[in-house]
Amino acid sequence: MTQNRRPLLALALVLPLLLTACSGGPAGEDTYAPQADTLQIYSAQHIEVTEAVAAAFTEETGIPTQVRDGQDSSMGHMIVQEGESSPADVFLTENSPAMTVVEREGLLAPVDGPTLDQVRDGLAPSSGLWAPIAARSTVLVYNQDLISEKDLPSSMMDLADAKWAGKWGAAPGGADFQAIAAGMLAERGEAETRAWLQALADNAEIYQNNIATMKAVNAGEVPVGIMYHYYWYRDQAGDQQGSANTQLHYFGGEDPGAFVSLSAGGVLASSDMPEQAQQFLEYVTGPKGQQALVDSGSMEYAIGTGLESDPALPPLEKLEAPTVDVSTLNSDQVIKLMTDVGIL
């Protein structure tokens, strides 16, 4: 059964209503109240990982932290709305386009050099205004009972061909997919991206999120789907109920389908605790913070120099991802294109 093909644009743009406080509360209720003399971390990353790293940082440094949990786009736009009066000291994102929303408004402080030096070559943005904290690869998940590997598309762009109509799925309403589309936009330009998104709107099955896409492929609703790698590896490490009939295909060859999205960490220029905020970002990108990421079971890639990701993952350096300046990724433009072609 095809999911709702027109997710409301409001879901991508709504600001505080999508946020929840670290103290918890009913869905849609934000009970956040910043504590004095406490490092305020606005996080759209996986909350379990963020809280674990924050707790380890506090234990090592004695610097108290408070995490406010939210969603990529809504939290990035909320920081812009709050401006220089934002309580946030640090912003962590699941996908980097949410960080560039804040970057474009001039609200970020330059990241300290030693922090950027801890990041693998080629991953940090040219601006130096934020640092990667984790990475995830775009993949094609496919049902082995419905299609053989030799019959898979050679490029993600091939899915726009009419022969793939009704045979693939994706979750364009989420920040994950919008980051993939932002990478395509940066590399291939507006015309080609618009045409591909139009084919998505016309011919693909639309699902709620990456997990729903994977489960649909696993159930045989469609032969293939676009998603991030780590959802599959998590399910494979568990009961495999959502992935037992599937495998992953890595496009490689610097194809848009090999795009690697970066989770991002930035320090707000308006921070009341700038030294501690920079110290936290150095910790997150350093050996202990990156090891906490690996040990969390999130199955995301570590971005720290000299640190290995989970051994189940193909090495990050062998994914042959396209070269994209992550400072140029623009999720707002992607949302506009998606709205123009009728996806949102």
Secondary structure, 3 states (H helix, E strand, C coil): CCCCCCCCHHHHHCCHHHCECCCCCCCCCCCCCCCCCCEEEEECCCHHHHHHHHHHHHHHHCCCEEEEECCHHHHHHHHHHHHHHCCCCEEECCCCHHHHHHHHCCCEECCCHHHHHCECCCCCCCCCCCEEEEEEEEEEEEECCCCCHHHCCCCHHHHHCHHHCCCEEECCCCHHHHHHHHHHHHHHCHHHHHHHHHHHHHHCEECCCHHHHHHHHHCCCCCEEEEEHHHHHHHHHCCCCCCCCEEEECCCCCCHHHCEEEEEEEEECCCCCHHHHHHHHHHHHCHHHHHHHHHCCCCCECCECCCCCCCCCCCHHHCCCCCCCHHHCCHHHHHHHHHHHCCC
